């Protein structure tokens, strides 16, 4: 392998690592935000639905949104 080919491989591997790491970092951040909201007194289901929930498809979030708060 010559130097130019080695640089191309290294750049390609770094870009591939970034593509793999990006969704993982986003997921970890969402979990961190939910945990922080719960620590600050939010209802766990409400916090999860507010940050991660897809209100159109998640039965848990639909039920949480329609329940009556007392």
C-alpha positions as CSV (number, residue, x, y, z in Angstrom):
1,X,0.0,0.0,0.0
2,X,1.3,3.4,-0.8
3,X,0.7,6.5,1.3
4,X,-2.2,7.9,-0.8
5,X,-4.1,4.6,-0.6
6,X,-3.5,4.4,3.2
7,X,-4.8,8.0,3.7
8,X,-8.0,7.1,1.7
9,X,-8.5,4.0,3.9
10,X,-8.0,5.9,7.1
11,X,-10.4,8.7,6.0
12,X,-12.9,6.1,5.0
13,X,-12.7,4.3,8.3
14,X,-13.0,7.5,10.3
15,X,-16.1,8.5,8.3
16,X,-17.6,5.0,8.8
17,X,-17.0,5.3,12.6
18,X,-18.7,8.7,12.6
19,X,-21.7,7.3,10.8
20,X,-22.0,4.5,13.4
21,X,-21.4,6.7,16.4
22,X,-23.8,9.5,15.6
23,X,-27.1,7.6,16.2
24,X,-25.7,6.0,19.3
25,X,-24.8,9.4,20.7
26,X,-28.3,10.8,19.9
27,X,-29.9,7.9,21.7
28,X,-27.7,8.3,24.7
29,X,-28.5,12.0,24.9
30,X,-32.3,11.3,24.7
31,X,-32.0,8.8,27.6
32,X,-30.0,11.3,29.6
33,X,-32.6,14.0,29.1
34,X,-35.4,11.6,30.2
35,X,-33.5,10.6,33.3
36,X,-32.8,14.2,34.2
37,X,-36.5,15.1,33.8
38,X,-37.4,12.2,36.1
39,X,-34.8,13.2,38.7
40,X,-36.4,16.7,38.6
41,X,-39.8,15.3,39.5
42,X,-41.5,14.6,36.1
43,X,-43.7,11.6,35.6
44,X,-41.6,8.9,34.0
45,X,-44.1,8.1,31.2
46,X,-44.7,11.8,30.5
47,X,-41.0,12.5,30.3
48,X,-40.4,9.5,28.0
49,X,-43.2,10.4,25.7
50,X,-42.2,14.1,25.6
51,X,-38.6,13.3,24.6
52,X,-38.8,10.0,22.7
53,X,-42.5,9.2,22.1
54,X,-44.1,9.1,18.7
55,X,-47.6,10.2,19.6
56,X,-49.1,8.8,16.4
57,X,-47.9,5.3,16.9
58,X,-47.1,4.7,20.6
59,X,-50.0,3.3,22.5
60,X,-48.4,4.2,25.8
61,X,-48.0,7.9,24.8
62,X,-51.6,8.0,23.4
63,X,-52.9,6.7,26.7
64,X,-50.7,9.1,28.7
65,X,-51.9,12.0,26.6
66,X,-55.6,11.2,27.1
67,X,-55.5,10.5,30.8
68,X,-57.1,13.0,33.2
69,X,-54.6,14.6,35.6
70,X,-55.8,15.0,39.1
